[in-house]
Amino acid sequence: MATMGDSKQQKRIAVSLPDDAREFLEIESKETGVPLSNLLSYIVANYVRDEKRKRSLF
C-alpha cells in the first residue's frame, strides 16, 4: 500500500507571458486540440528533462 509520501505531488504555478507568446501558444493549443495548460506543462517538463540531461554530462 502506498502512503501519501510515496506519490508524486503536482503543484500549480501562475506565469505571465508576453502577448506574442500567449497568442502563439493559444493558436498552437487550438490547432493541436491540446488544452493550453497541458501544452505548457509538456513544454516545461521537456525543458527540465533536457536541461537535467545536459547538466549531468558535465
C-alpha positions in Angstrom: 0.0 0.0 0.0 1.4 3.4 -1.0 1.5 6.2 1.5 1.0 9.9 0.8 4.7 10.4 0.8 5.2 7.9 -2.0 3.1 9.7 -4.6 4.4 12.5 -6.8 2.9 15.8 -5.8 2.0 18.3 -8.5 1.8 22.0 -7.7 0.2 24.8 -9.6 2.0 27.9 -10.6 1.0 31.1 -12.3 3.1 32.6 -15.0 2.9 35.9 -17.0 3.7 35.7 -20.7 4.3 38.4 -23.3 1.3 38.9 -25.5 3.0 37.4 -28.6 4.0 34.2 -26.7 0.5 33.8 -25.3 -1.1 34.3 -28.7 1.3 31.8 -30.3 0.6 29.2 -27.6 -3.2 29.7 -27.8 -3.1 29.1 -31.6 -0.9 26.0 -31.1 -3.4 24.8 -28.5 -6.3 25.2 -30.8 -4.5 23.6 -33.8 -3.4 20.6 -31.8 -6.5 20.2 -29.7 -4.3 20.2 -26.6 -5.5 22.4 -23.7 -3.2 25.3 -23.1 -2.4 24.2 -19.6 -1.4 20.7 -20.8 0.7 22.2 -23.6 2.6 24.4 -21.1 3.1 21.5 -18.7 4.5 19.5 -21.6 6.9 22.2 -22.7 8.2 22.9 -19.2 8.6 19.2 -18.3 10.5 18.6 -21.5 12.7 21.6 -20.9 13.5 20.5 -17.4 14.3 16.9 -18.5 16.6 18.1 -21.3 18.4 20.6 -19.0 18.9 17.9 -16.4 20.3 15.6 -19.0 22.7 18.3 -20.4 23.9 19.2 -16.9 24.6 15.7 -15.9 27.0 15.3 -18.8 29.5 17.8 -17.1 
